[in-house]
Amino acid sequence: MQSNRLHITSPSVSASDDFSQPLVQTAIAADCEVCVIVPVRNEAATLETTLAALANQIDLNAKRLDLDRYEIILLANNCSDRSVTIAHQFAAAHPDLNLHIVEKTLPIAEAHIGRVRQMLMNEAYRRLSELGHKRGVIASTDGDSQVSPTWIAATLHEIAQGADAVGGRIVLDPSGLARLSAHARACHLREVGYRSLIAELESYLDPDPHNPSPRHYQNYGASLAVTAEIYAQAGGLPLVRSPEDVALYQALLRVNARFRHSPIVRVVTSARQTGRTQMGLANQLSEWTTMGQQPFLVESVGAIVTRLRARQQLRNLWLQILNGYQPALKSVELIAGALKVSTQWLMQELSQPQTFGLLFERVEQRQQAEGVWSKCWDSIEIRQAIQELRLCLAPLRSAGASLNSEFAAITIRAQASASESA
């Protein structure tokens, strides 16, 4: 079986990319550790605040962060407002800030957030690679978002702790949240609660030593950082229109990246309901506004618990196989039965040289193809799901802390052994 990682490849590149014609001509500073990328399209209302937050970064001891430790690449694409003017005015007022402004008018086929963020992240990768910084950080945010004062420092802290990639906690602007309809606001807050409880449950039932509790559930472009090394290993940002950030997260999982959902990396984003894509937060808020009093249905707690327990069992079996253990048919049958996939198919997959991230992605695809899993679990109303999750978590919270740390230690030893034997 293959090791925890796949072979390193170059980031995906569109036919119109030309690395002999980089986006930024100015050389990267020798001390640069972080390349922040900001895609912008008609963000005149928020852009100055976005840039001010990036210009006023401090370290975890509340001291001003050395401006040579990071740079910002802003790509304004197909703007029809004052975004570009605002960016240049800000750069002129902050001459010590390494702010690179790129303006492009892309063809319609490429004028979407997936392509723009890919161009930016590829450029950041190219620049960090020039310095030989494998652990240099490509940090993504958005033109309608304001990072916290310690956003860069907290991200670097998580990378120093061993993370390959970091998703920050993204919250809605309080004033924008207050302007939402009562129903949309309630739906948003309930979804945050529901998904936060699932993330906590996951930390008990399938704990990840590199992503311990407390943690959150978000891995989105407003706060998503990766090392240059893992970005290349994952093949770069997949070229999809949207959600490109989710596609990158999935690519990272396929190479078993150590992904940290960090509660200390924080960003505030707008609560606008007119999005730049057909998917994303803005569109979700708009849907909640227009759905009226229709029930908000989500995955049942029974399905969540079953999946997490089976995933943990499958992960352990995968690690054992990586160390030369031949699984008993009964063990595979039990896991396949829980996940509602063919035992024969799962046995075949376990014999293939692939990472666990790729294996479980294929399991989820197989679940969808066979269709048995979805028929076994009915969706339930979100308020009921939240209540059931709290009931499920109560005994785990009281008894799980010591068990969780013990399991994490066991998992680290198993993964280390697996890497040595691969």
Buried (B, 14 or more C-beta within 10 A) or exposed (E): BBBBBBEBEEBBBEEEBEEEEBBBEEEBBEEBBBBBBBBBBBBBBBBBBBBEBBBEBBBEEEEEBEBEBBBBBBBBBBBEBBBBEBBBEBBEEBEEBBBBBBBBEBEEEBBBBBBBBBBBBBBBBBBBBEBEBEBBBBBBBBBBBBBBBBBBBBBBBBBEEEBBBBBBBBBBBEEBBEEBBEBBBBBBEBBBBBBBBBBBBBBBBBBBBBBBBEBBBBBBBBBBBBBBBBBBBBBBBBBBBBBBBBBBBBBBBBBBBBBBBBEBBBBBBBBBBEBBBEBBBBBBBBEBBEEEEEEBEBBBBBBBBBBBBBBBBBBBBBBBBBBEEEBEEEBBBBBBEBBBBBBEBBBEBBEEEBBBBBBBBBBBEBBEEBEEBEEEBEBBEBBBBBEBBBEBBEEBEEEBEEEBEEBBEEBEEBBEEBEEEE
